[in-house]
Amino acid sequence: MEHKLYVGNLAPTANEYIPHANKPNLYGKIVREQFIWHKHGPKRGEPKGFCFVEFATKQEAQTAKERANGRMFLGRPLVVRFVDEKVLYSNDRLSDDSAVVEAEKARKQENERDKEHKRISNEAKIKAIQAKLALMKKETPPASSDAGGKQPSSYSARNPSLRDRPY
């Protein structure tokens, strides 16, 4: 366990088939790498976005952690730490990974802008519906007073003498 690193925030395209020369976490002899895959559901067979890398010595693992943590890999900052290392959380963010915290802040700001846009958009839709309803109320003809408020049928409208007959 003291030689094993957790490597997180991997891009969905990152997997064990990427050549070792391109991986930023190779700073020593890797004994084993273990990518974690979705086993069930619609993402079955796709990588979960993290892996475990075991090095031959603790020094190699420490070097890899220091050099790779926060480094951009396939468009994302890596999160690298020892498997048994404690992580402090504050306000749903990792307190020791500034790159991840900054990315999370940017994502939350973008979500807030989207919510505001949707709120304004919904208000505009509601106002348009209200205006249409008001227009429809103005265009509705008043009900006729003869025949108890009912509209006369086309036959009785053409023959007014038939309207007054009791049968």
Summary of the structure (lengths in Angstrom):
residues: 167
radius of gyration: 34.3
end to end distance: 98.8
largest distance: 108.6
contacts: 378
relative contact order: 0.12
helix: 39%
strand: 20%
